[in-house]
Amino acid sequence: MNRFFLWGIVLCLTPAVFCKAQTAPKPVGPLPSSNQMRWQQMESYAFVHFSLNTYTDQSWGFGNEDVKLFNPKELDCRQWARICKEAGMKGIIITAKHHCGFCLWPSKYTAYSVENAPWKNGKGDVVREMADACKEYGLKLGIYLSPWDRNSADYGKPEYITYFRNQLTELLTNYGSIFEVWFDGANGGSGYYGGANETRTIDRTTYYDWKNTYALIHKLQPDCVIWNDGGDRGDLRWVGTEAGFVGETNWSLLNATGEVTWNMLHYGLENGNAWVAAEVNTSIRPEWFYHPGEDGKVKTLPQLMDTYYHSVGRNATLLLNFPIMPNGLINKRDEKAALEFGKTVKETFAVDLAKMKQATASDIRGNGKKFGADKAVDNNNDTYWAPNDDITTASLTIDLGKPTSFNRFLVQEYIPLGQRVKSFTVEALVGGNWKEVANATTIGYKRILVFQTVRATKVRLKITGSKSTPLISNIGVYDAKQILTAPAVIRDQSGKVMIIPADKESLIYYTLDGSVPTTSSKKYAGPFQTDGKLNVKAIACDASTGKSSPEVDEKFDLPRKDWRILGVDEEKAKAILDGDPATVWHQSQDKKMPVDLVIDLGKEESLVGFTYLPDQALWNPGIITKYQFYVSQDNVTWKLVDEDEFSNIKNNPVIQTKKFATQKARYIKLRALKNTEGNDNTGYAEVNVITN
Ligand code: FUL
């Protein structure tokens, strides 16, 4: 018998098994495009927010800000690129044009650009400098171009669409390869609009004619992905919040057409018919643009790591924003935080305790080698473990070889063939018994689970539900160093200060004189009474290692013990003054706006501004978007001292700070003119004043 004949017999006898052992499982659509795959593998990249509102301390420019304000004397895009590169990011998206309409490049189509600014005598081009710096540092470049333009006289008319596309063409033609375009859906209606100073409404679903704009992008930049929150489905989706997290369940799917609800944005859609992956966008400070008042509010290492685990660790990418200062640089504090963050991510995932360890599985496709359990720990994302077709529950066990401590579990699906896994658990073999250490729902491109350190000899991934056969391309097991979290500081209405650690074991040290707290500072022994203006800085320390958390820096203005909220149920309304951002009071008056909040400060004060913290619960109603602020000496005659919008408060409900010229007054009135729902519900977590 010759060899070929023998092989023939073998093949005929076991055709199904043989084929299965060699051929890949069938895809389960929708599938990611090659652009979406490339983008997902970038994992984290930066945003830079820089425009005329950098010079006016605003969140959104109105469109009438003077171009002459733009003069970043020390502008250095290489500094931005260096920081992002060192922080492990793979690209930078620049706000080429924000809502105010000011262009960071010399656009042929408007005078409202760097060309008419004093910076470099009008010869400068920030987008060019950014593109050059990205090239030098091996980063990709992305473009934010706001569809809403509060400067353009044509906004709202068909002519504006031509203008918008002309600008897009400039940006996608003259600056090399662009990896992502970002079309913000925000639109507050009112604007300068070439001097009209009016409110213009557009129909988000039809006005921009996205279909033809997308065709233009595909023609000019075929490798570019599209983020769009305002209209037709792009390649990527917003996650419904700017606070830095996507849902614990996160499908990279949506429906190609039809309504998109908040839940769909946040969790994706298990049976969606289009691949629209999630991007978590958040700022390293509360706001997107630079505000000097937020210098003490840069996200700490624990906050940034949480953001990482809740974005990259939940099958999304992380788009982390750096506000650029008026001088054209990233602030040193943001730089320090970003570099610490990048270093910690690198260190945490440097040693994979599962790599090349012995792995076995409950089921293997065709019982062959090509899809064996070892493919999940072979350090190659192009190979994967696959059970047989139609197996939707299965397990894979990794023998760590010896008792090993770990507290992070990373797992990846082979998504070129679709996202499949619906639920899974992670178990550790401790003292001969299997113990569940974590469980979760979806996996997708990458899932990282965080749990308390466990010491075990084996670790087991149990897929407990899947849309189809699960395909696992990678598993990693890590032992992350503990990071101490900064405590929270609250001052209640009576002036009592409470410093609250994130865990029970830490010791707290604090200062009240603005100096940096150390373990030699005063030890916190419980709430203490204060009076007057106050700056509390505090750290949490691990008593056994002596290590300390980042510092928390809270400034408090007047004590509020004699304040009264007038004309309402004061007992309930007091939530506004209790210093606790988690408590809130809502009111509505006569079912129509305006709705007033009147506070008696107890005595005359010298006021220069106020702050408003809206309801902090996710997507709670009653967030004020437009307001007037009045002061009075006698609660009879009122003087209007400020009228404005709280820009972007819906997407980013952080504390709003408004300043005005000094006013002597005993009574204040915050009048809500408009809220997020168009009704008269107004919610307040905190209201405070700023004094001279
Ligand atoms: C929001 C905008 O309104 C903010 O100003 C910021 O640009 C953020 C990234 O998107 O919707």
Residues whose N, C-alpha, C, O or C-beta is under 5 A from the ligand:
A	BS01	FUL	S59 D184 A186 W288 N648 N651
